[in-house]
Structure formats: C-alpha cells, structure tokens
Amino acid sequence: MICLDNPGTLAAAGANARRATEDSSTVGFLIEPDPTLASFSRSILDAADIAQVANRSGQASMATLLDAIRRADDPDSLRESVYSVLG
C-alpha cells in the first residue's frame, strides 16, 4: 500500500492516478468520494484495468478492496481480477 496526499486538484488527482498505473503491483486505487476528482481519475485508471474505490471512509474503501482481492479468481492476474470484481 502506498498512501498519497489528498489530491485536492484535478492535476494532482491525475498525477496520483498516473503514478498508480506505472506501478505494476497496483491492484486498486482508493480515492475520496469527490465526484469531480473521482470522475477525472477514473478514465486514467480504467485504461490500465485498475479498480477505483471511493467510499465515505478509508476504512470502508480498504474493506471493499480487500474483499475484492479475496474474491479475485485469477491470482496470476490480480489487477484484472479485482477490476472485474469491482467493475
């Protein structure tokens, strides 16, 4: 897990999303439920098959991601499996 600063701006949200796509170990991206920031980063993450989770709390987001990891059907392709579970 890598924790990044709250983006606050579209430019920072995009930079965080691009950083996630460049890391081959990324299986999910937790973001605050700001609709503008979440929408902006989603297109970047979708292109790399990285699921985005935006819940009201970090704890709820992490629980959602961990559940998706447990339900993933292909451990050799965990990123894609988690993406398909979370859509």
N, CA, C and O atoms as a CHARMM CRD file, in Angstrom:
* protein
*
  348
    1    1 MET  N      0.83600  -1.15800   0.00000 PROA 1      0.00000
    2    1 MET  CA     0.00000   0.00000   0.00000 PROA 1      0.00000
    3    1 MET  C      0.88700   1.22900   0.00000 PROA 1      0.00000
    4    1 MET  O      1.86200   1.31800   0.74600 PROA 1      0.00000
    5    2 ILE  N      0.53200   2.16100  -0.84200 PROA 2      0.00000
    6    2 ILE  CA     1.19400   3.46000  -0.86900 PROA 2      0.00000
    7    2 ILE  C      0.12400   4.50400  -0.61900 PROA 2      0.00000
    8    2 ILE  O     -0.89600   4.52400  -1.30800 PROA 2      0.00000
    9    3 CYS  N      0.34000   5.36200   0.34600 PROA 3      0.00000
   10    3 CYS  CA    -0.61600   6.43200   0.64000 PROA 3      0.00000
   11    3 CYS  C     -0.10000   7.72400   0.02100 PROA 3      0.00000
   12    3 CYS  O      1.03300   8.14300   0.25900 PROA 3      0.00000
   13    4 LEU  N     -0.94900   8.33400  -0.76800 PROA 4      0.00000
   14    4 LEU  CA    -0.60200   9.59400  -1.41000 PROA 4      0.00000
   15    4 LEU  C     -1.40600  10.70900  -0.76500 PROA 4      0.00000
   16    4 LEU  O     -2.45800  10.46200  -0.17600 PROA 4      0.00000
   17    5 ASP  N     -0.92000  11.91800  -0.87400 PROA 5      0.00000
   18    5 ASP  CA    -1.64800  13.05600  -0.33000 PROA 5      0.00000
   19    5 ASP  C     -3.00200  13.20000  -1.00700 PROA 5      0.00000
   20    5 ASP  O     -3.17400  12.82900  -2.16800 PROA 5      0.00000
   21    6 ASN  N     -3.95800  13.74400  -0.26700 PROA 6      0.00000
   22    6 ASN  CA    -5.26100  14.07300  -0.83800 PROA 6      0.00000
   23    6 ASN  C     -5.01200  15.00900  -2.01700 PROA 6      0.00000
   24    6 ASN  O     -4.36700  16.04400  -1.85000 PROA 6      0.00000
   25    7 PRO  N     -5.51300  14.66300  -3.21000 PROA 7      0.00000
   26    7 PRO  CA    -5.17200  15.45500  -4.38500 PROA 7      0.00000
   27    7 PRO  C     -5.69000  16.87800  -4.34100 PROA 7      0.00000
   28    7 PRO  O     -4.92900  17.80700  -4.61200 PROA 7      0.00000
   29    8 GLY  N     -6.94000  17.08400  -4.01500 PROA 8      0.00000
   30    8 GLY  CA    -7.48500  18.43100  -3.93300 PROA 8      0.00000
   31    8 GLY  C     -7.69800  19.11900  -5.27500 PROA 8      0.00000
   32    8 GLY  O     -8.63800  19.89900  -5.42200 PROA 8      0.00000
   33    9 THR  N     -6.84400  18.84500  -6.25500 PROA 9      0.00000
   34    9 THR  CA    -6.97800  19.45300  -7.58100 PROA 9      0.00000
   35    9 THR  C     -7.01800  18.35700  -8.64200 PROA 9      0.00000
   36    9 THR  O     -6.56800  17.23400  -8.41300 PROA 9      0.00000
   37   10 LEU  N     -7.55900  18.70100  -9.79800 PROA 10     0.00000
   38   10 LEU  CA    -7.58700  17.73500 -10.90200 PROA 10     0.00000
   39   10 LEU  C     -6.18300  17.32000 -11.32100 PROA 10     0.00000
   40   10 LEU  O     -5.94200  16.15100 -11.62200 PROA 10     0.00000
   41   11 ALA  N     -5.26500  18.26600 -11.33900 PROA 11     0.00000
   42   11 ALA  CA    -3.88800  17.94900 -11.74600 PROA 11     0.00000
   43   11 ALA  C     -3.26500  16.93800 -10.78700 PROA 11     0.00000
   44   11 ALA  O     -2.61500  15.98800 -11.22300 PROA 11     0.00000
   45   12 ALA  N     -3.45800  17.13600  -9.50300 PROA 12     0.00000
   46   12 ALA  CA    -2.89300  16.20500  -8.52000 PROA 12     0.00000
   47   12 ALA  C     -3.59000  14.85100  -8.58600 PROA 12     0.00000
   48   12 ALA  O     -2.93700  13.81600  -8.45400 PROA 12     0.00000
   49   13 ALA  N     -4.91000  14.84300  -8.79000 PROA 13     0.00000
   50   13 ALA  CA    -5.64700  13.57700  -8.91700 PROA 13     0.00000
   51   13 ALA  C     -5.13900  12.79900 -10.13200 PROA 13     0.00000
   52   13 ALA  O     -4.96100  11.58300 -10.06100 PROA 13     0.00000
   53   14 GLY  N     -4.91100  13.48600 -11.22500 PROA 14     0.00000
   54   14 GLY  CA    -4.38600  12.84200 -12.42800 PROA 14     0.00000
   55   14 GLY  C     -2.98000  12.31100 -12.21600 PROA 14     0.00000
   56   14 GLY  O     -2.65200  11.21500 -12.66900 PROA 14     0.00000
   57   15 ALA  N     -2.15800  13.07600 -11.53700 PROA 15     0.00000
   58   15 ALA  CA    -0.78400  12.63400 -11.26400 PROA 15     0.00000
   59   15 ALA  C     -0.78900  11.38800 -10.37900 PROA 15     0.00000
   60   15 ALA  O     -0.02200  10.45600 -10.61900 PROA 15     0.00000
   61   16 ASN  N     -1.64300  11.36500  -9.36500 PROA 16     0.00000
   62   16 ASN  CA    -1.73800  10.19000  -8.49600 PROA 16     0.00000
   63   16 ASN  C     -2.21000   8.96500  -9.27700 PROA 16     0.00000
   64   16 ASN  O     -1.67300   7.87100  -9.10500 PROA 16     0.00000
   65   17 ALA  N     -3.20600   9.14800 -10.12700 PROA 17     0.00000
   66   17 ALA  CA    -3.72400   8.03400 -10.92500 PROA 17     0.00000
   67   17 ALA  C     -2.65200   7.52000 -11.89100 PROA 17     0.00000
   68   17 ALA  O     -2.49100   6.31000 -12.05100 PROA 17     0.00000
   69   18 ARG  N     -1.92600   8.42800 -12.53000 PROA 18     0.00000
   70   18 ARG  CA    -0.85900   8.00700 -13.44100 PROA 18     0.00000
   71   18 ARG  C      0.24100   7.26900 -12.68100 PROA 18     0.00000
   72   18 ARG  O      0.80100   6.29600 -13.18700 PROA 18     0.00000
   73   19 ARG  N      0.54800   7.72300 -11.48300 PROA 19     0.00000
   74   19 ARG  CA     1.55800   7.03400 -10.67000 PROA 19     0.00000
   75   19 ARG  C      1.10100   5.60900 -10.38000 PROA 19     0.00000
   76   19 ARG  O      1.90700   4.67900 -10.41600 PROA 19     0.00000
   77   20 ALA  N     -0.17700   5.43200 -10.09500 PROA 20     0.00000
   78   20 ALA  CA    -0.71800   4.09300  -9.82400 PROA 20     0.00000
   79   20 ALA  C     -0.59600   3.20400 -11.05100 PROA 20     0.00000
   80   20 ALA  O     -0.28300   2.02000 -10.92600 PROA 20     0.00000
   81   21 THR  N     -0.83900   3.75600 -12.23600 PROA 21     0.00000
   82   21 THR  CA    -0.77500   2.93900 -13.45500 PROA 21     0.00000
   83   21 THR  C      0.65200   2.51000 -13.78000 PROA 21     0.00000
   84   21 THR  O      0.86400   1.49200 -14.43800 PROA 21     0.00000
   85   22 GLU  N      1.61600   3.28000 -13.32400 PROA 22     0.00000
   86   22 GLU  CA     3.01900   2.97000 -13.60700 PROA 22     0.00000
   87   22 GLU  C      3.58100   1.89500 -12.67800 PROA 22     0.00000
   88   22 GLU  O      4.65800   1.35700 -12.93500 PROA 22     0.00000
   89   23 ASP  N      2.86600   1.58100 -11.61000 PROA 23     0.00000
   90   23 ASP  CA     3.32300   0.58500 -10.64300 PROA 23     0.00000
   91   23 ASP  C      2.63400  -0.73900 -10.95100 PROA 23     0.00000
   92   23 ASP  O      1.41800  -0.85500 -10.79300 PROA 23     0.00000
   93   24 SER  N      3.38500  -1.72000 -11.38300 PROA 24     0.00000
   94   24 SER  CA     2.79100  -2.99400 -11.80300 PROA 24     0.00000
   95   24 SER  C      2.14400  -3.76200 -10.65500 PROA 24     0.00000
   96   24 SER  O      1.38900  -4.70400 -10.89800 PROA 24     0.00000
   97   25 SER  N      2.42400  -3.38300  -9.41800 PROA 25     0.00000
   98   25 SER  CA     1.82000  -4.07500  -8.28000 PROA 25     0.00000
   99   25 SER  C      0.48000  -3.46200  -7.85200 PROA 25     0.00000
  100   25 SER  O     -0.16400  -3.97400  -6.93600 PROA 25     0.00000
  101   26 THR  N      0.05800  -2.38400  -8.49900 PROA 26     0.00000
  102   26 THR  CA    -1.20300  -1.73300  -8.14000 PROA 26     0.00000
  103   26 THR  C     -2.38200  -2.60700  -8.54000 PROA 26     0.00000
  104   26 THR  O     -2.49400  -3.02500  -9.69300 PROA 26     0.00000
  105   27 VAL  N     -3.26600  -2.88200  -7.57300 PROA 27     0.00000
  106   27 VAL  CA    -4.48500  -3.64800  -7.86300 PROA 27     0.00000
  107   27 VAL  C     -5.74000  -2.82800  -7.59200 PROA 27     0.00000
  108   27 VAL  O     -6.83200  -3.23400  -7.99200 PROA 27     0.00000
  109   28 GLY  N     -5.61400  -1.70000  -6.93100 PROA 28     0.00000
  110   28 GLY  CA    -6.76500  -0.85400  -6.64900 PROA 28     0.00000
  111   28 GLY  C     -6.30900   0.54100  -6.28400 PROA 28     0.00000
  112   28 GLY  O     -5.15300   0.76600  -5.92500 PROA 28     0.00000
  113   29 PHE  N     -7.23800   1.46900  -6.38200 PROA 29     0.00000
  114   29 PHE  CA    -6.94000   2.87100  -6.12800 PROA 29     0.00000
  115   29 PHE  C     -8.05600   3.42900  -5.25300 PROA 29     0.00000
  116   29 PHE  O     -9.21100   3.47600  -5.67500 PROA 29     0.00000
  117   30 LEU  N     -7.72000   3.84800  -4.04800 PROA 30     0.00000
  118   30 LEU  CA    -8.70100   4.40800  -3.12900 PROA 30     0.00000
  119   30 LEU  C     -8.66900   5.92200  -3.25700 PROA 30     0.00000
  120   30 LEU  O     -7.60300   6.53800  -3.22400 PROA 30     0.00000
  121   31 ILE  N     -9.83500   6.50900  -3.40100 PROA 31     0.00000
  122   31 ILE  CA    -9.91600   7.95300  -3.55900 PROA 31     0.00000
  123   31 ILE  C    -11.08100   8.47300  -2.74600 PROA 31     0.00000
  124   31 ILE  O    -12.07400   7.77300  -2.54800 PROA 31     0.00000
  125   32 GLU  N    -10.95900   9.69800  -2.27600 PROA 32     0.00000
  126   32 GLU  CA   -12.07100  10.31500  -1.56100 PROA 32     0.00000
  127   32 GLU  C    -13.24400  10.46400  -2.51800 PROA 32     0.00000
  128   32 GLU  O    -13.04900  10.61900  -3.72400 PROA 32     0.00000
  129   33 PRO  N    -14.46400  10.41900  -1.98500 PROA 33     0.00000
  130   33 PRO  CA   -15.63400  10.41000  -2.86500 PROA 33     0.00000
  131   33 PRO  C    -16.00200  11.77100  -3.45600 PROA 33     0.00000
  132   33 PRO  O    -17.18600  12.08600  -3.57800 PROA 33     0.00000
  133   34 ASP  N    -15.03100  12.56400  -3.81600 PROA 34     0.00000
  134   34 ASP  CA   -15.29200  13.82100  -4.51800 PROA 34     0.00000
  135   34 ASP  C    -15.62200  13.46300  -5.95600 PROA 34     0.00000
  136   34 ASP  O    -14.76100  12.94600  -6.66700 PROA 34     0.00000
  137   35 PRO  N    -16.85600  13.72500  -6.41100 PROA 35     0.00000
  138   35 PRO  CA   -17.27100  13.25800  -7.74100 PROA 35     0.00000
  139   35 PRO  C    -16.39700  13.78400  -8.88400 PROA 35     0.00000
  140   35 PRO  O    -16.15700  13.06700  -9.85500 PROA 35     0.00000
  141   36 THR  N    -15.93200  15.00000  -8.77900 PROA 36     0.00000
  142   36 THR  CA   -15.11300  15.56600  -9.85400 PROA 36     0.00000
  143   36 THR  C    -13.75900  14.87500  -9.92200 PROA 36     0.00000
  144   36 THR  O    -13.31600  14.48000 -11.00100 PROA 36     0.00000
  145   37 LEU  N    -13.10100  14.72800  -8.78000 PROA 37     0.00000
  146   37 LEU  CA   -11.78800  14.08100  -8.76100 PROA 37     0.00000
  147   37 LEU  C    -11.89800  12.60900  -9.13700 PROA 37     0.00000
  148   37 LEU  O    -11.07700  12.09100  -9.89300 PROA 37     0.00000
  149   38 ALA  N    -12.92900  11.93000  -8.59900 PROA 38     0.00000
  150   38 ALA  CA   -13.10700  10.51000  -8.90000 PROA 38     0.00000
  151   38 ALA  C    -13.37500  10.29700 -10.38600 PROA 38     0.00000
  152   38 ALA  O    -12.84100   9.36600 -10.98800 PROA 38     0.00000
  153   39 SER  N    -14.18900  11.14500 -10.97000 PROA 39     0.00000
  154   39 SER  CA   -14.50300  11.02400 -12.39900 PROA 39     0.00000
  155   39 SER  C    -13.25700  11.26200 -13.24600 PROA 39     0.00000
  156   39 SER  O    -13.02800  10.55600 -14.22800 PROA 39     0.00000
  157   40 PHE  N    -12.46100  12.24600 -12.87200 PROA 40     0.00000
  158   40 PHE  CA   -11.26400  12.58300 -13.63900 PROA 40     0.00000
  159   40 PHE  C    -10.24200  11.44400 -13.59400 PROA 40     0.00000
  160   40 PHE  O     -9.67000  11.08100 -14.62200 PROA 40     0.00000
  161   41 SER  N    -10.01400  10.88100 -12.40500 PROA 41     0.00000
  162   41 SER  CA    -9.00900   9.82700 -12.29700 PROA 41     0.00000
  163   41 SER  C     -9.51400   8.49700 -12.85500 PROA 41     0.00000
  164   41 SER  O     -8.70600   7.66400 -13.26700 PROA 41     0.00000
  165   42 ARG  N    -10.81700   8.28200 -12.87700 PROA 42     0.00000
  166   42 ARG  CA   -11.37200   7.00400 -13.32800 PROA 42     0.00000
  167   42 ARG  C    -10.93700   6.66800 -14.75700 PROA 42     0.00000
  168   42 ARG  O    -10.58800   5.51900 -15.02800 PROA 42     0.00000
  169   43 SER  N    -10.94700   7.62700 -15.66900 PROA 43     0.00000
  170   43 SER  CA   -10.58700   7.31800 -17.05800 PROA 43     0.00000
  171   43 SER  C     -9.13500   6.86300 -17.17600 PROA 43     0.00000
  172   43 SER  O     -8.81300   5.99800 -17.99000 PROA 43     0.00000
  173   44 ILE  N     -8.27000   7.44300 -16.36900 PROA 44     0.00000
  174   44 ILE  CA    -6.86100   7.05400 -16.37600 PROA 44     0.00000
  175   44 ILE  C     -6.71400   5.63200 -15.83800 PROA 44     0.00000
  176   44 ILE  O     -5.99000   4.81400 -16.40500 PROA 44     0.00000
  177   45 LEU  N     -7.40600   5.35100 -14.74600 PROA 45     0.00000
  178   45 LEU  CA    -7.32400   4.03500 -14.11000 PROA 45     0.00000
  179   45 LEU  C     -7.99300   2.95600 -14.94700 PROA 45     0.00000
  180   45 LEU  O     -7.47600   1.84300 -15.04700 PROA 45     0.00000
  181   46 ASP  N     -9.13100   3.26800 -15.54700 PROA 46     0.00000
  182   46 ASP  CA    -9.83400   2.29200 -16.39200 PROA 46     0.00000
  183   46 ASP  C     -8.95300   1.81600 -17.54400 PROA 46     0.00000
  184   46 ASP  O     -8.98800   0.64300 -17.91700 PROA 46     0.00000
  185   47 ALA  N     -8.17500   2.71700 -18.09500 PROA 47     0.00000
  186   47 ALA  CA    -7.30500   2.35200 -19.21700 PROA 47     0.00000
  187   47 ALA  C     -6.26300   1.30900 -18.81000 PROA 47     0.00000
  188   47 ALA  O     -5.75600   0.56900 -19.65400 PROA 47     0.00000
  189   48 ALA  N     -5.94500   1.25200 -17.51000 PROA 48     0.00000
  190   48 ALA  CA    -4.95900   0.29700 -17.01100 PROA 48     0.00000
  191   48 ALA  C     -5.60900  -0.85300 -16.23700 PROA 48     0.00000
  192   48 ALA  O     -4.91400  -1.62400 -15.57500 PROA 48     0.00000
  193   49 ASP  N     -6.93400  -0.97000 -16.31700 PROA 49     0.00000
  194   49 ASP  CA    -7.67100  -2.01500 -15.58300 PROA 49     0.00000
  195   49 ASP  C     -7.41200  -1.96700 -14.08300 PROA 49     0.00000
  196   49 ASP  O     -7.21800  -3.00500 -13.45000 PROA 49     0.00000
  197   50 ILE  N     -7.40900  -0.76800 -13.51600 PROA 50     0.00000
  198   50 ILE  CA    -7.24400  -0.59100 -12.07800 PROA 50     0.00000
  199   50 ILE  C     -8.58100  -0.12400 -11.51000 PROA 50     0.00000
  200   50 ILE  O     -9.13200   0.89100 -11.93400 PROA 50     0.00000
  201   51 ALA  N     -9.09200  -0.88700 -10.53900 PROA 51     0.00000
  202   51 ALA  CA   -10.36300  -0.54400  -9.91000 PROA 51     0.00000
  203   51 ALA  C    -10.18800   0.68000  -9.02200 PROA 51     0.00000
  204   51 ALA  O     -9.19000   0.82900  -8.31800 PROA 51     0.00000
  205   52 GLN  N    -11.18400   1.54700  -9.07700 PROA 52     0.00000
  206   52 GLN  CA   -11.20900   2.72400  -8.22300 PROA 52     0.00000
  207   52 GLN  C    -12.28600   2.52700  -7.16800 PROA 52     0.00000
  208   52 GLN  O    -13.41000   2.13600  -7.48400 PROA 52     0.00000
  209   53 VAL  N    -11.94100   2.79700  -5.91800 PROA 53     0.00000
  210   53 VAL  CA   -12.88600   2.65400  -4.81300 PROA 53     0.00000
  211   53 VAL  C    -13.01400   4.00700  -4.13400 PROA 53     0.00000
  212   53 VAL  O    -12.02500   4.58300  -3.68000 PROA 53     0.00000
  213   54 ALA  N    -14.23900   4.50700  -4.06800 PROA 54     0.00000
  214   54 ALA  CA   -14.49900   5.80300  -3.44400 PROA 54     0.00000
  215   54 ALA  C    -15.64000   5.65200  -2.45100 PROA 54     0.00000
  216   54 ALA  O    -16.80900   5.79500  -2.80900 PROA 54     0.00000
  217   55 ASN  N    -15.29600   5.36400  -1.20400 PROA 55     0.00000
  218   55 ASN  CA   -16.27900   5.26300  -0.13000 PROA 55     0.00000
  219   55 ASN  C    -16.14000   6.46900   0.78600 PROA 55     0.00000
  220   55 ASN  O    -15.21100   7.26500   0.64700 PROA 55     0.00000
  221   56 ARG  N    -17.05600   6.59300   1.70500 PROA 56     0.00000
  222   56 ARG  CA   -17.03400   7.71500   2.64400 PROA 56     0.00000
  223   56 ARG  C    -15.84800   7.67400   3.60300 PROA 56     0.00000
  224   56 ARG  O    -15.44400   8.70900   4.13400 PROA 56     0.00000
  225   57 SER  N    -15.29300   6.50100   3.82600 PROA 57     0.00000
  226   57 SER  CA   -14.15500   6.41300   4.75100 PROA 57     0.00000
  227   57 SER  C    -13.06500   5.53800   4.15000 PROA 57     0.00000
  228   57 SER  O    -13.32400   4.66400   3.32200 PROA 57     0.00000
  229   58 GLY  N    -11.84600   5.79800   4.58900 PROA 58     0.00000
  230   58 GLY  CA   -10.73900   4.96900   4.14600 PROA 58     0.00000
  231   58 GLY  C    -10.89200   3.53400   4.59900 PROA 58     0.00000
  232   58 GLY  O    -10.52600   2.60800   3.87500 PROA 58     0.00000
  233   59 GLN  N    -11.43100   3.34300   5.79100 PROA 59     0.00000
  234   59 GLN  CA   -11.64800   2.00500   6.31700 PROA 59     0.00000
  235   59 GLN  C    -12.62100   1.23100   5.43600 PROA 59     0.00000
  236   59 GLN  O    -12.37800   0.06500   5.12300 PROA 59     0.00000
  237   60 ALA  N    -13.71300   1.86300   5.03600 PROA 60     0.00000
  238   60 ALA  CA   -14.69300   1.19500   4.17400 PROA 60     0.00000
  239   60 ALA  C    -14.10100   0.90200   2.80100 PROA 60     0.00000
  240   60 ALA  O    -14.35800  -0.15600   2.22700 PROA 60     0.00000
  241   61 SER  N    -13.31800   1.82200   2.27700 PROA 61     0.00000
  242   61 SER  CA   -12.68800   1.61400   0.96500 PROA 61     0.00000
  243   61 SER  C    -11.71100   0.44700   1.01700 PROA 61     0.00000
  244   61 SER  O    -11.67800  -0.38800   0.11300 PROA 61     0.00000
  245   62 MET  N    -10.91600   0.39700   2.08500 PROA 62     0.00000
  246   62 MET  CA    -9.94800  -0.68500   2.21400 PROA 62     0.00000
  247   62 MET  C    -10.66100  -2.01900   2.36500 PROA 62     0.00000
  248   62 MET  O    -10.22000  -3.01900   1.79800 PROA 62     0.00000
  249   63 ALA  N    -11.75200  -2.05300   3.11600 PROA 63     0.00000
  250   63 ALA  CA   -12.52200  -3.29300   3.28400 PROA 63     0.00000
  251   63 ALA  C    -13.07700  -3.75200   1.94200 PROA 63     0.00000
  252   63 ALA  O    -13.06200  -4.94700   1.64500 PROA 63     0.00000
  253   64 THR  N    -13.56400  -2.82400   1.13300 PROA 64     0.00000
  254   64 THR  CA   -14.08100  -3.14900  -0.19600 PROA 64     0.00000
  255   64 THR  C    -12.98800  -3.73900  -1.06800 PROA 64     0.00000
  256   64 THR  O    -13.20300  -4.74700  -1.74100 PROA 64     0.00000
  257   65 LEU  N    -11.80800  -3.11400  -1.05900 PROA 65     0.00000
  258   65 LEU  CA   -10.69700  -3.59500  -1.87100 PROA 65     0.00000
  259   65 LEU  C    -10.21800  -4.96900  -1.40600 PROA 65     0.00000
  260   65 LEU  O     -9.98200  -5.85500  -2.22700 PROA 65     0.00000
  261   66 LEU  N    -10.07700  -5.14700  -0.10300 PROA 66     0.00000
  262   66 LEU  CA    -9.62500  -6.44400   0.41400 PROA 66     0.00000
  263   66 LEU  C    -10.62500  -7.55500   0.09100 PROA 66     0.00000
  264   66 LEU  O    -10.22700  -8.68300  -0.19800 PROA 66     0.00000
  265   67 ASP  N    -11.90900  -7.24200   0.13800 PROA 67     0.00000
  266   67 ASP  CA   -12.92800  -8.22200  -0.22800 PROA 67     0.00000
  267   67 ASP  C    -12.79000  -8.60100  -1.70700 PROA 67     0.00000
  268   67 ASP  O    -12.90000  -9.77400  -2.06400 PROA 67     0.00000
  269   68 ALA  N    -12.55200  -7.61200  -2.55100 PROA 68     0.00000
  270   68 ALA  CA   -12.38300  -7.88900  -3.98100 PROA 68     0.00000
  271   68 ALA  C    -11.14400  -8.74800  -4.22700 PROA 68     0.00000
  272   68 ALA  O    -11.15800  -9.62200  -5.09500 PROA 68     0.00000
  273   69 ILE  N    -10.08100  -8.50600  -3.47300 PROA 69     0.00000
  274   69 ILE  CA    -8.86900  -9.32100  -3.60900 PROA 69     0.00000
  275   69 ILE  C     -9.16700 -10.76700  -3.21700 PROA 69     0.00000
  276   69 ILE  O     -8.73000 -11.69800  -3.89400 PROA 69     0.00000
  277   70 ARG  N     -9.90500 -10.95400  -2.12900 PROA 70     0.00000
  278   70 ARG  CA   -10.26900 -12.31900  -1.70400 PROA 70     0.00000
  279   70 ARG  C    -11.14300 -13.01800  -2.74700 PROA 70     0.00000
  280   70 ARG  O    -11.03400 -14.22900  -2.93600 PROA 70     0.00000
  281   71 ARG  N    -12.00600 -12.26100  -3.42100 PROA 71     0.00000
  282   71 ARG  CA   -12.92500 -12.84000  -4.40900 PROA 71     0.00000
  283   71 ARG  C    -12.30000 -12.98800  -5.79000 PROA 71     0.00000
  284   71 ARG  O    -12.89700 -13.61200  -6.66800 PROA 71     0.00000
  285   72 ALA  N    -11.12400 -12.43500  -5.99900 PROA 72     0.00000
  286   72 ALA  CA   -10.46900 -12.49200  -7.30900 PROA 72     0.00000
  287   72 ALA  C    -10.26000 -13.94100  -7.72200 PROA 72     0.00000
  288   72 ALA  O     -9.83100 -14.76900  -6.91900 PROA 72     0.00000
  289   73 ASP  N    -10.56200 -14.23800  -8.97000 PROA 73     0.00000
  290   73 ASP  CA   -10.49700 -15.62200  -9.43500 PROA 73     0.00000
  291   73 ASP  C     -9.19500 -15.98100 -10.13500 PROA 73     0.00000
  292   73 ASP  O     -9.00600 -17.14100 -10.49900 PROA 73     0.00000
  293   74 ASP  N     -8.30200 -15.03700 -10.33200 PROA 74     0.00000
  294   74 ASP  CA    -7.05300 -15.32800 -11.02600 PROA 74     0.00000
  295   74 ASP  C     -5.89300 -14.62900 -10.31700 PROA 74     0.00000
  296   74 ASP  O     -5.58900 -13.47500 -10.62100 PROA 74     0.00000
  297   75 PRO  N     -5.24500 -15.31600  -9.37800 PROA 75     0.00000
  298   75 PRO  CA    -4.15700 -14.68300  -8.63100 PROA 75     0.00000
  299   75 PRO  C     -2.97100 -14.27200  -9.50000 PROA 75     0.00000
  300   75 PRO  O     -2.18700 -13.40800  -9.10700 PROA 75     0.00000
  301   76 ASP  N     -2.83300 -14.88000 -10.67000 PROA 76     0.00000
  302   76 ASP  CA    -1.74000 -14.50700 -11.56900 PROA 76     0.00000
  303   76 ASP  C     -2.02500 -13.20900 -12.31000 PROA 76     0.00000
  304   76 ASP  O     -1.12000 -12.59100 -12.87200 PROA 76     0.00000
  305   77 SER  N     -3.27500 -12.80600 -12.30800 PROA 77     0.00000
  306   77 SER  CA    -3.68500 -11.56700 -12.95200 PROA 77     0.00000
  307   77 SER  C     -4.58200 -10.80500 -11.97800 PROA 77     0.00000
  308   77 SER  O     -5.73500 -10.49700 -12.28000 PROA 77     0.00000
  309   78 LEU  N     -4.03000 -10.51100 -10.81100 PROA 78     0.00000
  310   78 LEU  CA    -4.81100  -9.93900  -9.72000 PROA 78     0.00000
  311   78 LEU  C     -5.40800  -8.58500 -10.08000 PROA 78     0.00000
  312   78 LEU  O     -6.55500  -8.30500  -9.73200 PROA 78     0.00000
  313   79 ARG  N     -4.65300  -7.74600 -10.76800 PROA 79     0.00000
  314   79 ARG  CA    -5.16900  -6.42000 -11.13500 PROA 79     0.00000
  315   79 ARG  C     -6.45100  -6.55900 -11.94700 PROA 79     0.00000
  316   79 ARG  O     -7.45500  -5.91300 -11.64500 PROA 79     0.00000
  317   80 GLU  N     -6.41900  -7.39800 -12.97700 PROA 80     0.00000
  318   80 GLU  CA    -7.58200  -7.56500 -13.84000 PROA 80     0.00000
  319   80 GLU  C     -8.73000  -8.24600 -13.10100 PROA 80     0.00000
  320   80 GLU  O     -9.89400  -7.90900 -13.32000 PROA 80     0.00000
  321   81 SER  N     -8.41300  -9.19800 -12.23000 PROA 81     0.00000
  322   81 SER  CA    -9.45300  -9.88900 -11.46300 PROA 81     0.00000
  323   81 SER  C    -10.16100  -8.93900 -10.50700 PROA 81     0.00000
  324   81 SER  O    -11.38800  -8.96600 -10.40300 PROA 81     0.00000
  325   82 VAL  N     -9.40500  -8.10300  -9.80900 PROA 82     0.00000
  326   82 VAL  CA   -10.01100  -7.13700  -8.89600 PROA 82     0.00000
  327   82 VAL  C    -10.84000  -6.13100  -9.68600 PROA 82     0.00000
  328   82 VAL  O    -11.92900  -5.74200  -9.26400 PROA 82     0.00000
  329   83 TYR  N    -10.31900  -5.71800 -10.82800 PROA 83     0.00000
  330   83 TYR  CA   -11.06000  -4.77400 -11.68300 PROA 83     0.00000
  331   83 TYR  C    -12.39600  -5.37000 -12.12700 PROA 83     0.00000
  332   83 TYR  O    -13.41000  -4.67100 -12.16000 PROA 83     0.00000
  333   84 SER  N    -12.39700  -6.65400 -12.46600 PROA 84     0.00000
  334   84 SER  CA   -13.64800  -7.25900 -12.90400 PROA 84     0.00000
  335   84 SER  C    -14.62700  -7.43600 -11.73700 PROA 84     0.00000
  336   84 SER  O    -15.83900  -7.35400 -11.93800 PROA 84     0.00000
  337   85 VAL  N    -14.11900  -7.67800 -10.52200 PROA 85     0.00000
  338   85 VAL  CA   -14.98600  -7.80200  -9.35200 PROA 85     0.00000
  339   85 VAL  C    -15.61400  -6.45300  -9.01600 PROA 85     0.00000
  340   85 VAL  O    -16.80900  -6.38500  -8.72800 PROA 85     0.00000
  341   86 LEU  N    -14.83500  -5.39000  -9.04900 PROA 86     0.00000
  342   86 LEU  CA   -15.33700  -4.07600  -8.65400 PROA 86     0.00000
  343   86 LEU  C    -15.91500  -3.26400  -9.81300 PROA 86     0.00000
  344   86 LEU  O    -16.63400  -2.28500  -9.61300 PROA 86     0.00000
  345   87 GLY  N    -15.58100  -3.69700 -11.03000 PROA 87     0.00000
  346   87 GLY  CA   -16.14100  -3.02900 -12.20600 PROA 87     0.00000
  347   87 GLY  C    -15.68500  -1.63500 -12.30000 PROA 87     0.00000
  348   87 GLY  O    -16.06100  -0.92400 -13.23200 PROA 87     0.00000
